[in-house]
Amino acid sequence: MPFVDSWHVGAVCEFLEACQTRQIRRGVINIPPGMSKSTLVSALYPAWCWTLDPGERFMCASYDVSLSYRDARRHREIVSSEWYRRVWPAGTVSKDQQLQEFSNSAGGFRFSTSIGGKATGRHATQRIVDDPIKPLDTMGGADTTRKRLKACEDWFRGTWTSRTQIAARIVDICI
């Protein structure tokens, strides 16, 4: 599918640049489905960050681990490409590394999981949560939606937020 530019792409990129420089440490991107937010934030952004600081450590989650792996695959394809390897060798990874977790030679890594999934043993400098709640989980009425939101919040405040190494440098992006 060909790239179609629009004002929101520039706005998302400007926001992400502010996250990378730590001018913004917590933020939410809320745009309609199909507007490339997952591609921009979960695939392209970590690859771009590794061009500037290949030691960045990413933890990425979604309501469904298959979505986390989809974006991890996109990220890994970029950073394992011949072009990327030639221009930014410290940020490259081999294509045979697992989608759940892969790392580069500078100590940077990407760990992918799901909401409610495991995240212990890893300490990130940036955390990305893409689609934390399945859309159908919000259609069961107020009580069902409240339960799903509470479960997501408990995981986020418990497991997820305890996984930082340098709290002052952490960036949380929810899309």
N, C-alpha and C positions, 0 to 999 in steps of 0.2 A: 504494500500500500504506500503510495507516495506521501511525503511530508506535506502537510497543509499548515502554514503558519497562521497564527492569530494572536491577538493581544495577550491572551492568557498564558501563552507559552513564554513570552518575555517576562510576564509577571511572576510565573513560577520559577523561572531561572534566576531572576533577581532575588527572590526570596531564598532560593537555595544557595546562592552566592553569599548572602548574609549569614546563612547557617554555617557555611564552610569557614567563614572568617570569625565565627562566634559572636557576631553582632546580634544574631537571634539564636536563642538556645532552646526555645520551645515554640512550636507552631503547628497550625492545622491548615491543610489545604483542602478546601471543600468546593469541588467543581463537579459537574455532572459526569456520569460514566461516559467512556469513549473519548475523553478529552486528553488522553496521553499522560495522565498524572502518574500512573504506575511506571510507565516507560521512563518518564523524566526523572522521577524521584527514586524509584527502586532499582533501576538498571543503569541509566546514564549518569546520575549524580554520583554514586559511589565510584564509578570508573573515572569520572572527572576529578573527584577528590584525590584519587590515587596518583593523578598526574602532578598534583601540588604537594601532597603528603602521603606517600605510599604506606606509611605506618598507621593510617586511620583504621580503626577496628569497628566494623558495622555488625549490628544485630538487626535482623529484619523479620517481621512477623505479619501474618494475615490470619483471618478466621479459618482459612483452609491452607494446610501446608503445601498443597499442590500449587497454589498461587504464589507462595513464597519461593518455591522451587522454580516456577516459570520465570520469575524476575531474576533469580539467582543465575539461571541458565543464560539469560540475556546479558547480565553483567559479566559472567564468565566468558561468554563468546567475545565480548569486546576486549577484555583484558588479556585474552589468549590469542587474539588475532596477530597476524604477522606485522601489520602496521603498528599496532600498539606496542608490541614487543620491541620493535626497532626504535621507536621514539621515546618510550618510557619503560625501560627494561626493569626497573625496580618494582614497578606496579603490576607486573605480569604474573600470570598463573598458568599452569599446564591444564590442558583440556581434560585430563583424566582425573582431576580432583573431584571429590563428591560435591553434589549440589548443596547438601546440608551445611557443609563448612569447607571453604577453601581459603588458602592464604597465599600471600606473595612473599618474595625474598626479603622484603623490608620489615616484616612482622605484622603487616596489615592483614586483616581477615574479614570474611563475611560469613556470618552464621545465620541460617534461615530456619524458622520454626513457625509454629501456629499459636494462636491465642490459647492459653491454657497449656501449651507445650513446654518442654524443658528449655531452660536457658542457663542453668547453673554451670559453674566452671569456666565461664567466659566473661570477660570484662571489656565492654565496648566504649568507644569514644562517641559513637553516633548510633542512635536507635531509630529505626523507621517502622512504623506500624501502618500497613496499607489495608484498608477495609477490615477494621477490627471486628465488625459484626456482619454476619450474613444477612442480606436484605430480607430474606424470608423470616428471619428471627424477629423482625419488627412488625410482622403482620398478624401476630397471634393475640392482639389486644394489649392493653396497658400493662397487665400483670406479667405476661410473658416477656414483653419488651423490657420491663423493669428488671426482671430476673437475669436476662441476657446481658443487659448493660451492667448490672451489679457484678456478675461473674467476670466480665471483661475488665471492669475497674479493679476488682480484687486481684486479678492476675497482673494487671499493669502496675498497681501500687505495691504488690508483693514481689513476685518473682522478677518481673521485668525491670523495675527501677532499682533493684539491688545489684544489678549487673553492670555497674559502672566502675571504672578504675580511677578516673580523674573526674570527680564530680563537677569541678569548675569548667571542664572542657566539654561536657556532654551536650549533645544536641538531640532533642526529641522532635521528630516530625511525624505527625499523624495525618494520613491521607485517606 
